[in-house]
């Protein structure tokens, strides 16, 4: 071979190698599982990235896009959520069939992958995208485990991208995220599915409201929820002494899923309405069982099981210690009757009641803070009378509490 031809052949070979290298860099999605794919062992939980890829590739099918849009639109749950592991085998295993066919695998492989993942819910978390997506192919499927984790997303071609944890992309996003919703019982009251602003009030509809401690306004400095997780689930918990111990327990929760007069749905930083936090009967029973002891009002944003505190109890312990030390333990509250009416006023915590009785897993719910009366703090916000103090005694919000 002549020197010229040798150089030409070498150049072509190098160009071919470079082109192959470029193609490998573009292909960022993991391989589709085959029949040899092994699901995670029992008791283990696989990250949902692979499941999100399978779901995204299934969206190449117009029939599947129409099916998933119809199921989401028909969902009675908040934000039109559906539970993934229940959705896939429903209607004659229709979802499993679509995922298997579009990924060139079997229903059994998809089923094993779904069983190995955490319980997941599916929805469009951005209200404008939820209202505007028509079921077309311009859509992403994204997943993340942590609340502020950067979501991993796939388009219907299988291309993988990492999204900003702070703001959604312009392309509509279907989220596959750990379950926050109680899917066991459909909602019995009208839910707000679109842009709900500050959220709706609580109360028991036409049922007369019981006497007790009410919240009429709330403001927080953050929504404490990444955009992929949709609307925040703010909750107010009433904490008090366990028996004669130095431990706390959760006596009552008020929140979106609390039910009856304890239900309220705050979907932004601000809320107004009427929600019962602790009835007069509950207050009287507590005072009889714990003479001289006050109650604590705790605010959090729920990231897991509704109306159950799931956080690091050591974090709560440290927060309460600091706040108690700054305000000489005048961080509890008690119903008080004066000549001008009934009020919920600051009261001293008689013991070092800092530690929750139960041992909870570490940091799922976002611990916002404990409420302290404005007169004790010496700071005032028009229309509010209790200030939410969190870690390092930082102010994270304010509440208006009333006795009725």
C-alpha positions, 0 to 999 in steps of 0.5 A, a space after each residue: 500500500 502506498 504511503 498516501 493510501 496508508 495515511 488515508 486509511 488511518 485517518 478514516 479509522 480514527 474518524 470512525 473511532 471518534 464518531 463511535 465515541 461521540 455516539 456513546 457519550 450521547 446515549 446516557 440512559 441505562 440498558 432496558 432490563 431483559 429476561 435475565 434482569 433480577 429484581 432486588 431481593 425481598 426487603 430491599 428497595 431499588 431506586 426508582 430510576 429504572 422504573 422511571 425509564 421504563 415508564 418514559 419509554 412507554 410514553 412513546 405509545 399514543 395509546 399509553 399516553 391517552 391511558 395515563 392522562 385519563 387515569 390521572 384526570 379521573 383521580 379523586 386524590 389531591 393533585 390527581 395522584 395515582 399510586 404506581 404499584 396499584 396502577 400498573 396491574 389494574 384494568 387487566 394489567 394494562 399498564 404492565 403490558 404497555 411498559 413491557 411492549 414499549 421496552 421490549 421486555 416482559 410483564 414479569 420483568 416490569 412487575 418485579 422492578 415495580 415490586 422492588 421499588 419503594 411505594 411510588 405515586 405518579 402525577 404532574 406536580 406543577 399545576 400549570 403543566 397538570 392543566 396544560 398537558 394534552 397527552 402529547 409526547 413532549 413530556 418528561 418522567 422524573 424521579 428523586 428520593 430526597 425532597 431537595 434532590 436534583 431529579 433524574 428525568 427521562 424523555 420518551 426516547 430514553 434520554 437521561 437528564 438531571 433537572 434543577 431541584 429549585 425550579 421545574 423545566 418548561 417541558 411538562 414533567 410526570 413525577 414518580 416519587 415516594 408516596 405521600 398520599 393515603 390511597 386507602 380511602 378516597 377523599 370525602 370532601 372536594 379537593 383543590 386540584 389546580 392552583 390553590 393559592 394559599 389553600 382552603 380553610 378547615 372545619 366540619 362543613 355544616 357540623 357545629 364547631 366544637 369549643 377549643 383552640 383554633 388557628 385562623 392564619 398561618 405564614 411560613 418563610 418557605 414552602 419546605 417542599 421541592 417542586 417535584 413533590 408538588 404542594 406542601 403538606 403543612 401540619 400543626 401538632 399539639 405536644 404534651 407530657 406523657 404521664 409523669 415523665 419528662 417525655 413528650 407525645 403527640 396529642 393531636 394533629 391538624 392538617 390536610 388529612 386530619 379529618 373533621 374540624 382538624 382538617 386544613 390545606 395550606 398549599 403555599 406560604 400563607 393560609 387563612 381560615 378556621 381549623 381546630 387544633 385542640 378541643 376544649 374537651 381535650 384541653 380539660 382532659 389534659 389539664 386533669 391528667 397533667 396539673 400545671 403542665 402546658 402544651 406545645 404547638 409544633 409546625 412541620 411540613 409532612 414528607 411521609 405518613 400524614 399526621 405522624 411525626 417522622 423526624 430525628 427526635 434529637 433535632 427536635 430535642 435540641 431545638 426545644 432546648 435552645 428555644 426554652 433557654 432563650 425564653 426561660 421556658 415560657 414556650 408552652 401555652 394554656 387556655 386562660 379566661 379573663 374578664 374580656 374573654 378566653 385566650 390561649 396564652 403563654 405558660 411556663 414548661 415546668 420540666 425539660 419536656 424536649 424528647 418525643 416518646 417514640 423513636 423516629 427514623 431520621 429526617 423525613 418531615 421538615 421540622 419548622 419550629 415550635 410556637 412561642 407567644 409574641 409577648 414573650 418574644 417581644 416581636 409582633 406581626 399584625 394579625 398574628 400572635 404566636 411566632 414559630 421558632 426553629 433551629 438556633 431560635 430562627 423565626 420561620 413563621 407566625 400563627 394566629 391562635 384563638 380560644 373559642 
